């Protein structure tokens, strides 16, 4: 399919081939948008504008608690001895 071009080298928008091409592209974009919105959301966590987990929510507070517990256990005596004798 030879698409006619203008003097500047761009595709001539008045031709039948160009209009068909644009129609196919529009259908493809619509199908892509439809398929991307129908995907199952993987995370239900609320996030801030910067993309971090919102710590004011119930789930955010639970995450903070787990992280604090992990930080505390990292410096426990048992873990210090383990690091010492590696």
MMTF fields as JSON, N, C-alpha, C and O atoms, coordinates in Angstrom:
{
  "mmtfVersion": "1.0.0",
  "mmtfProducer": "UNKNOWN",
  "numBonds": 343,
  "numAtoms": 344,
  "numGroups": 86,
  "numChains": 1,
  "numModels": 1,
  "chainsPerModel": [1],
  "groupsPerChain": [86],
  "chainIdList": ["A"],
  "bondAtomList": [4, 2, 8, 6, 12, 10, 16, 14, 20, 18, 24, 22, 28, 26, 32, 30, 36, 34, 40, 38, 44, 42, 48, 46, 52, 50, 56, 54, 60, 58, 64, 62, 68, 66, 72, 70, 76, 74, 80, 78, 84, 82, 88, 86, 92, 90, 96, 94, 100, 98, 104, 102, 108, 106, 112, 110, 116, 114, 120, 118, 124, 122, 128, 126, 132, 130, 136, 134, 140, 138, 144, 142, 148, 146, 152, 150, 156, 154, 160, 158, 164, 162, 168, 166, 172, 170, 176, 174, 180, 178, 184, 182, 188, 186, 192, 190, 196, 194, 200, 198, 204, 202, 208, 206, 212, 210, 216, 214, 220, 218, 224, 222, 228, 226, 232, 230, 236, 234, 240, 238, 244, 242, 248, 246, 252, 250, 256, 254, 260, 258, 264, 262, 268, 266, 272, 270, 276, 274, 280, 278, 284, 282, 288, 286, 292, 290, 296, 294, 300, 298, 304, 302, 308, 306, 312, 310, 316, 314, 320, 318, 324, 322, 328, 326, 332, 330, 336, 334, 340, 338],
  "bondOrderList": [1, 1, 1, 1, 1, 1, 1, 1, 1, 1, 1, 1, 1, 1, 1, 1, 1, 1, 1, 1, 1, 1, 1, 1, 1, 1, 1, 1, 1, 1, 1, 1, 1, 1, 1, 1, 1, 1, 1, 1, 1, 1, 1, 1, 1, 1, 1, 1, 1, 1, 1, 1, 1, 1, 1, 1, 1, 1, 1, 1, 1, 1, 1, 1, 1, 1, 1, 1, 1, 1, 1, 1, 1, 1, 1, 1, 1, 1, 1, 1, 1, 1, 1, 1, 1],
  "groupList": [{"groupName": "UNK", "atomNameList": ["N", "CA", "C", "O"], "elementList": ["N", "C", "C", "O"], "formalChargeList": [0, 0, 0, 0], "bondAtomList": [1, 0, 2, 1, 3, 2], "bondOrderList": [1, 1, 2], "singleLetterCode": "X", "chemCompType": "L-PEPTIDE LINKING"}],
  "groupTypeList": [0, 0, 0, 0, 0, 0, 0, 0, 0, 0, 0, 0, 0, 0, 0, 0, 0, 0, 0, 0, 0, 0, 0, 0, 0, 0, 0, 0, 0, 0, 0, 0, 0, 0, 0, 0, 0, 0, 0, 0, 0, 0, 0, 0, 0, 0, 0, 0, 0, 0, 0, 0, 0, 0, 0, 0, 0, 0, 0, 0, 0, 0, 0, 0, 0, 0, 0, 0, 0, 0, 0, 0, 0, 0, 0, 0, 0, 0, 0, 0, 0, 0, 0, 0, 0, 0],
  "groupIdList": [1, 2, 3, 4, 5, 6, 7, 8, 9, 10, 11, 12, 13, 14, 15, 16, 17, 18, 19, 20, 21, 22, 23, 24, 25, 26, 27, 28, 29, 30, 31, 32, 33, 34, 35, 36, 37, 38, 39, 40, 41, 42, 43, 44, 45, 46, 47, 48, 49, 50, 51, 52, 53, 54, 55, 56, 57, 58, 59, 60, 61, 62, 63, 64, 65, 66, 67, 68, 69, 70, 71, 72, 73, 74, 75, 76, 77, 78, 79, 80, 81, 82, 83, 84, 85, 86],
  "secStructList": [7, 7, 7, 7, 5, 7, 6, 6, 1, 1, 5, 7, 6, 6, 1, 2, 2, 2, 2, 2, 2, 2, 2, 2, 2, 2, 2, 2, 2, 2, 2, 2, 2, 2, 2, 2, 2, 1, 1, 7, 7, 1, 7, 7, 7, 7, 5, 7, 6, 6, 1, 7, 5, 7, 6, 6, 1, 2, 2, 2, 2, 2, 2, 2, 2, 2, 2, 2, 2, 2, 2, 2, 2, 2, 6, 1, 2, 2, 2, 2, 2, 2, 2, 2, 6, 7],
  "xCoordList": [0.843, 0.0, 0.905, 1.63, 0.846, 1.672, 0.86, -0.142, 1.303, 0.619, 1.27, 2.493, 0.441, 0.966, 1.513, 0.994, 2.567, 3.177, 3.076, 2.915, 3.173, 3.146, 4.556, 5.485, 4.709, 6.017, 7.038, 8.234, 6.563, 7.488, 7.845, 8.714, 7.182, 7.509, 6.557, 6.702, 5.579, 4.61, 3.499, 3.304, 2.77, 1.667, 0.53, 0.189, -0.044, -1.148, -2.413, -2.89, -2.958, -4.099, -5.407, -6.411, -5.404, -6.651, -6.898, -7.986, -5.919, -6.067, -6.86, -6.955, -7.426, -8.225, -7.348, -7.778, -6.133, -5.226, -4.874, -4.834, -4.625, -4.293, -5.462, -5.269, -6.659, -7.839, -8.066, -8.453, -7.825, -7.946, -6.888, -7.165, -5.688, -4.601, -4.93, -4.734, -5.428, -5.796, -6.94, -6.967, -7.865, -8.984, -8.491, -8.939, -7.562, -6.993, -6.214, -6.292, -5.463, -4.704, -5.628, -5.335, -6.736, -7.692, -8.302, -8.479, -8.623, -9.175, -8.149, -8.488, -6.903, -5.853, -5.641, -5.47, -5.653, -5.501, -6.652, -6.449, -7.867, -9.042, -8.962, -9.278, -8.54, -8.418, -7.339, -7.504, -6.239, -5.16, -5.614, -5.315, -6.324, -6.814, -7.823, -7.831, -8.658, -9.662, -8.999, -9.405, -7.988, -7.314, -6.488, -6.355, -5.931, -5.105, -5.964, -5.508, -7.182, -8.032, -8.718, -9.136, -8.842, -9.534, -8.62, -9.082, -7.325, -6.413, -6.751, -7.202, -6.523, -6.789, -5.735, -4.54, -6.174, -5.243, -4.502, -5.119, -3.188, -2.384, -2.319, -2.215, -2.378, -2.221, -3.403, -3.876, -3.877, -4.98, -4.505, -5.311, -3.194, -2.632, -2.864, -2.711, -3.234, -3.351, -1.944, -1.113, -1.685, -0.362, -0.473, -1.498, 0.602, 0.645, 0.958, 1.178, 0.976, 1.26, 2.654, 2.882, 3.586, 4.953, 5.095, 6.142, 4.062, 4.108, 4.433, 4.498, 4.638, 4.937, 3.64, 2.577, 3.731, 2.565, 2.087, 2.884, 0.774, 0.194, 0.181, -0.494, 0.924, 1.087, -0.102, -0.147, -1.062, -2.228, -3.305, -4.208, -3.22, -4.22, -3.894, -2.795, -4.874, -4.707, -3.58, -2.743, -3.565, -2.525, -1.151, -0.156, -1.103, 0.165, 0.731, 1.938, -0.157, 0.292, 0.812, 1.793, 0.163, 0.615, 1.992, 2.845, 2.206, 3.511, 4.581, 5.673, 4.265, 5.224, 5.577, 6.733, 4.577, 4.835, 5.785, 6.73, 5.527, 6.393, 7.818, 8.782, 7.943, 9.271, 10.008, 11.208, 9.294, 9.914, 10.364, 11.445, 9.545, 9.89, 11.132, 12.013, 11.188, 12.341, 13.605, 14.67, 13.489, 14.648, 15.143, 16.347, 14.191, 14.545, 15.241, 16.236, 14.723, 15.306, 16.657, 17.481, 16.879, 18.152, 19.305, 20.409, 19.051, 20.098, 20.025, 20.605, 19.333, 19.256, 20.602, 21.462, 20.763, 22.021, 22.332, 23.479, 21.317, 21.519, 22.018, 22.955, 21.387, 21.809, 23.191, 23.949, 23.52, 24.86, 25.918, 26.961, 25.625, 26.573, 26.688, 27.78, 25.573, 25.611, 26.498, 27.307, 26.334, 27.159, 28.627, 29.514, 28.876, 30.239, 30.979, 32.166, 30.286, 30.919, 30.646, 30.691, 30.379, 30.188, 31.496, 31.53],
  "yCoordList": [-1.153, 0.0, 1.238, 1.496, 1.975, 3.171, 4.39, 4.734, 5.02, 6.204, 7.426, 7.568, 8.297, 9.491, 10.446, 10.54, 11.145, 12.093, 13.504, 13.699, 14.467, 15.864, 16.279, 15.473, 17.507, 18.003, 17.973, 17.802, 18.141, 18.136, 16.724, 16.55, 15.714, 14.33, 13.692, 12.511, 14.446, 13.884, 13.172, 13.394, 12.308, 11.572, 12.531, 13.415, 12.342, 13.199, 12.786, 11.664, 13.679, 13.359, 13.244, 12.794, 13.643, 13.615, 12.277, 12.053, 11.385, 10.116, 9.096, 9.161, 8.151, 7.081, 6.181, 5.746, 5.904, 5.034, 5.642, 4.941, 6.94, 7.614, 7.542, 7.28, 7.773, 7.739, 6.338, 6.192, 5.303, 3.924, 3.624, 2.972, 4.108, 3.908, 4.547, 3.928, 5.777, 6.469, 5.747, 5.693, 5.204, 4.461, 3.211, 2.915, 2.471, 1.272, 1.633, 0.93, 2.735, 3.17, 3.543, 3.241, 4.195, 4.579, 3.341, 3.303, 2.328, 1.079, 0.381, -0.139, 0.374, -0.275, 0.447, -0.198, 1.781, 2.538, 2.273, 2.128, 2.209, 1.951, 0.558, 0.384, -0.434, -1.798, -1.88, -2.587, -1.163, -1.164, -0.504, -0.995, 0.592, 1.284, 0.417, 0.391, -0.282, -1.143, -2.302, -2.655, -2.892, -4.031, -3.604, -4.365, -2.397, -1.961, -1.567, -1.693, -1.098, -0.723, -1.932, -1.877, -3.013, -4.177, -5.092, -6.087, -4.763, -5.582, -5.464, -4.421, -6.553, -6.583, -5.765, -5.901, -4.928, -4.102, -4.981, -5.733, -4.881, -5.768, -5.305, -6.132, -4.009, -3.495, -2.607, -1.819, -2.746, -1.912, -0.833, -0.151, -0.681, 0.318, 1.716, 1.973, 2.613, 4.016, 4.591, 4.289, 5.413, 6.0, 7.515, 8.066, 8.169, 9.627, 10.065, 9.233, 11.357, 11.88, 11.499, 11.342, 11.35, 10.987, 9.487, 9.044, 8.705, 7.277, 6.416, 5.192, 7.031, 6.26, 5.811, 6.379, 4.799, 4.285, 5.323, 5.904, 5.546, 6.526, 5.926, 4.927, 6.533, 5.996, 6.301, 5.83, 7.078, 7.415, 6.329, 6.309, 5.434, 4.387, 3.203, 3.096, 2.324, 1.141, 0.255, -0.215, 0.031, -0.808, -0.163, -0.845, 1.159, 1.874, 1.799, 1.646, 1.909, 1.814, 0.419, 0.268, -0.608, -1.981, -2.189, -2.86, -1.611, -1.72, -1.052, -1.594, 0.129, 0.853, 0.043, 0.016, -0.615, -1.445, -2.59, -2.858, -3.262, -4.38, -3.911, -4.582, -2.754, -2.23, -1.86, -2.108, -1.268, -0.91, -2.162, -2.186, -3.189, -4.447, -5.063, -5.585, -4.995, -5.548, -4.767, -5.354, -3.42, -2.606, -2.911, -2.981, -3.093, -3.377, -4.736, -4.862, -5.748, -7.086, -7.161, -8.02, -6.265, -6.255, -5.953, -6.466, -5.123, -4.749, -5.532, -5.112, -6.645, -7.437, -8.098, -8.203, -8.534, -9.14, -10.399, -10.622, -11.218, -12.464, -12.149, -12.778, -11.179, -10.838, -10.186, -10.384, -9.429, -8.85, -9.948, -9.887, -10.959, -12.093, -12.866, -13.283, -13.052, -13.741, -12.984, -13.584, -11.663, -10.853, -10.886, -10.849, -10.954, -10.961, -12.234, -12.179, -13.387, -14.669, -15.194, -16.407, -14.369, -14.839, -15.146, -15.55],
  "zCoordList": [0.0, 0.0, 0.0, 0.961, -1.073, -1.202, -0.786, -1.414, 0.261, 0.748, 0.112, 0.117, -0.43, -1.074, -0.021, 1.091, -0.4, 0.52, -0.05, -1.255, 0.835, 0.427, 0.004, 0.054, -0.401, -0.848, 0.293, 0.054, 1.535, 2.668, 3.122, 3.977, 2.558, 2.888, 3.876, 4.193, 4.375, 5.311, 4.55, 3.355, 5.266, 4.629, 4.291, 5.078, 3.117, 2.684, 3.416, 3.248, 4.225, 5.075, 4.306, 4.857, 3.052, 2.279, 1.599, 1.07, 1.6, 0.883, 1.679, 2.905, 0.938, 1.547, 2.421, 3.489, 1.976, 2.724, 4.088, 5.099, 4.098, 5.352, 6.327, 7.514, 5.833, 6.701, 7.265, 8.424, 6.449, 6.929, 7.991, 8.997, 7.748, 8.692, 10.043, 11.089, 10.018, 11.25, 11.968, 13.198, 11.215, 11.804, 12.527, 13.635, 11.897, 12.522, 13.785, 14.793, 13.725, 14.899, 16.052, 17.208, 15.741, 16.777, 17.425, 18.643, 16.62, 17.159, 18.045, 19.108, 17.606, 18.385, 19.72, 20.754, 19.696, 20.942, 21.895, 23.101, 21.348, 22.182, 22.803, 23.98, 22.016, 22.528, 23.604, 24.598, 23.408, 24.399, 25.695, 26.783, 25.582, 26.773, 27.525, 28.755, 26.791, 27.415, 28.143, 29.251, 27.531, 28.16, 29.364, 30.322, 29.329, 30.458, 31.659, 32.796, 31.444, 32.566, 33.182, 34.339, 32.44, 32.973, 33.791, 34.349, 33.866, 34.655, 36.129, 36.602, 36.838, 38.265, 38.999, 38.736, 39.906, 40.658, 41.658, 42.413, 41.657, 42.491, 43.929, 44.835, 44.165, 45.512, 45.869, 45.05, 47.111, 47.561, 48.511, 49.143, 48.61, 49.517, 48.981, 47.787, 49.878, 49.502, 49.455, 50.311, 48.459, 48.319, 48.247, 47.844, 48.644, 48.59, 47.166, 46.286, 46.947, 45.607, 45.133, 43.934, 46.066, 45.69, 45.421, 44.948, 45.716, 45.438, 46.643, 46.527, 47.794, 49.001, 49.662, 49.41, 50.503, 51.209, 52.218, 52.955, 52.241, 53.167, 54.568, 54.813, 55.482, 56.835, 57.735, 58.872, 57.253, 58.071, 58.008, 58.845, 57.032, 56.895, 57.803, 58.346, 57.952, 58.798, 58.277, 59.047, 56.968, 56.374, 56.497, 56.743, 56.325, 56.444, 57.844, 58.032, 58.833, 60.227, 60.53, 61.259, 59.976, 60.186, 59.571, 60.152, 58.395, 57.736, 58.59, 58.762, 59.126, 59.976, 61.221, 61.644, 61.805, 62.988, 62.655, 63.397, 61.533, 61.135, 60.861, 61.229, 60.213, 59.927, 61.219, 61.342, 62.178, 63.457, 64.196, 64.783, 64.169, 64.82, 64.159, 64.842, 62.839, 62.121, 62.444, 62.634, 62.507, 62.848, 64.258, 64.506, 65.179, 66.569, 66.686, 67.399, 65.99, 66.086, 65.377, 65.691, 64.428, 63.717, 64.669, 64.491, 65.677, 66.614, 67.923, 68.924, 67.928, 69.155, 69.448, 68.574, 70.672, 71.104, 70.299, 69.909, 70.051, 69.304, 67.893, 67.402, 67.254, 65.898, 65.876, 64.927, 66.889, 66.962, 67.061, 66.41, 67.894, 68.022, 66.704, 66.318, 66.028, 64.74, 63.748, 63.039, 63.709, 62.805, 63.21, 62.357, 64.491, 65.003, 64.588, 64.267, 64.591, 64.319, 62.922, 62.713, 62.004, 60.612, 59.965, 58.803]
}
